[in-house]
């Protein structure tokens, strides 16, 4: 429980992970403009495939933390080596798909070795719902699938999860503070949901038990990203 209490004491800005789902040039400008106001930046597939591994090292040199969101899913040996490479880059968080199974998850833990990188297991994407799970042959509903995969994560040594705001309560009820939970699908009140199906506002997600909030287009797509970011931080501070 003590570890979770420590996480609760983080400043609101340290709980926000700004998603750099933009061009390399835009990403560099956002880090330059917002790096003093937010402690985490997410490098996902869009930016990583455009700029390569060097972008992780470049952002890290500015003194902020990097969440490398590649959602790795492959045979165990490939995953082990990919995780090892990501840790060597200096990624502070890294995602793998839990649906790869226990052998793959254990290989990821072995690849991390003594690194401080937090492995995050992706449960069910926030763009999915019961219908999309059924389309690929999953008989469980979203909440059941999330809890199933979280159980697998715990059994294989993975202590972080990616889960939508709507499943946080069930995860905390089942596992307490065991997992660090990173929550996408976070949108300020009135913001466009885009392709996300299971969303909450930032203050609602924190109240539900999330540790970190992934927020992207609501900030990066704003006319003034700094003002948008500060507005979210102020709302979070007021809700604490």
N, C-alpha and C positions, 0 to 999 in steps of 0.2 A: 504493500500500500504506500510505503514511503516514497518510492520512485514516482508513483502517479501524482502524489502531492507536490513533489518538486516540479513536475511538468506543469501543474496547475498554476505555479507561481511565475511562469514565464510571462514576459510582457506580451501584450496583445500582438504587437508587430512581429514577435518571434514565433507566433503561432500561424502566421500567414506564409504560405509558399506561393510565390508568384509564378504562374505558368508562362514560360517564354515560348508559346506556340506562334512564333512570328519568324521573320527572316533573320539571318545572322546580324545584319546591320541594325535592325530594330531591336534585337535582343541586347546588343552591346549598348545601345542608347538607353534602354530601359534600366539596365544594370547601373549605368553611370548616373542616371537621374534618380533612381529609387533605392540604390544600394544602401543608403544611409537610413532608410525608413523601413526596410524589410530585411529580415535576416536570411531568407531562403529564396532560391530560384529553382524552378523546375526546367530541366532540359529533357524534352520528350522526343519522340520519333521525328517529328517535323524538323526541329532544329538540329538534332543529332545527324540526320541524314544529309542535311544541307551543309553543315559546318564541320562535322567529324568530331572525333574525341578531343581535339585541341580546344574546342569551345568550353569543355568542362574545366580544363586546366586554366584557361583564360579567365573564366568567371571566378574560379577559386582564388586566383591571385588578387582579386579585389577585396578579399577578406570575408566574403559571404559563404554560406553553405549551399551545396548543390544536391538536389534531388534528381537522380538520373532515372527517368521513368521510361524504360525500354520494354517493360512487360515481357521479359525473357520467357520463352517456352520452346524447349527443344529436347533432344536426347540428353541424358544425364551428363555424359562426358563433356558435351559442348557447353552445357550450362555451367558446369564447374569451371571451365576455362574462361568463359565469358564473365562470370562473376569475379574471378581472380583479376581479370584485366580491368574491370570497372573499379574494383577496389584500388588497384594500382594508380588509376587516374585521380583518385581522391574523392570519389563520390561519397557523400555523407549518407544518402539513402539510395536504395536500388530496388526496383520491382521485378518480381518473377510471377508467373501465373501459377497459382496453386493447383489448377486443374491438370497440370503436368504430372501430378501424382507424387507419392511419397519418395520414390527413388530419386526423382529429379530434384525434389525439395532438399533432400539430404545432400545431394551433390552440390547444390547451391551453398548450403551451410559449410561444406568442406572447402569450397572455392573461396569463401570469405575468410576462412582460417582465423588468424588473430587480428584481422582488420577491425576497425571501429565502425565500418559501414553497417547501417541498419538495413537488414533485408526485410522488404515489405511484400507480403503475399497478396496478390490481387484475388479478390473473392469473385464478385459479380460486377461487371462494368456498369457504371451509372447510366449508360445508354440502353441497357437491357431491362427487360421486365419478364413476368411469367410467360408471356407469349413467345418472346425471343428465346427463352430457355427451352421451351417445348419444341421449337423449330429445330433445335440441334439434339433432340432426344433426351433432354433432362426432365425427369418426372417431378422433381422437387420444385416448390415455388422458390422465389428469390430468397426469402428469409431462411428457409430450410437449407438451401444450397450454401448460403453464406456461413451458417453455423457448421455445416458439414466440413467445408473447406477450412474454417478456422480450427476445428478439431484436428484436422490433418496438419495444419501449420504448427500447432503446439506440440504435436507428437514428433515432429521432425526437427524441432529446434528453431523455428522461425518465430520471432517475437514481435513482428510488426504486421499490420494489415492495411490494405486499401479497401475501404467499405463506404457505401453511400450513407448519408445521414440517417436514412430510414431504418438501417439495420444496427446502428450503434447501440440502441437500448437493449436489443436482444443479445448483442455481443457482451455488453457490460454485465447483464444479468447472468449470463452463462460463465464468463471468464473473469469477471471483475477487472482489476487493473493490469492483468497479465500482459495484454497487448498494447503497444503504441499504435493508435489508430489514426491514419491519415485519410482525410475525407475530401474527395472530389464532389462535384455536383453541388457546389456552394454558390449561391447567387444572392446578391443584395435584394431587398424587397423591391419588386417592380421590374427587376432586370429580366431580359429575354432568356428563356430556358435553353435556347439553341437545341442541340441534340440530346440534352440530358433529360431523363425521365423521372429520376428520383432525387429531388433537390430539397434544400432548406436554405434559410438565410444564415449568414455567418454566426450570429449570436445564438440562433436555434441549434446549430450544429455543435457549438461549444457546450451549450447547456445539456445537450444529449449525451455528451461524453467524448467528443472528438478531441484529439491532442493537437492535430495540425490541420489546417484548412488549405486546400488547393484552390486558388482563385486566379482566373486568367482573363477572359474576354471582358469581364466587368471593369477591369482596370486597364488592360492593354488596349482595348478598343475604345476607351473613353477619350473625349476631346482633350482632357487634361488628366493623364494617368496619376500624377501626384495627388491632385485634389480627390480623385476617386479613391485612391488608396487611403489617404488620410481620413476620408469619411467613414470607410469601413473600420479602420483602427479606432476611431472615436466611438462608433457604435459598439464595438467589442468591449472597450474600456468602460462604457456606461453600463453594459450588461453584467459586468463582473461583480 
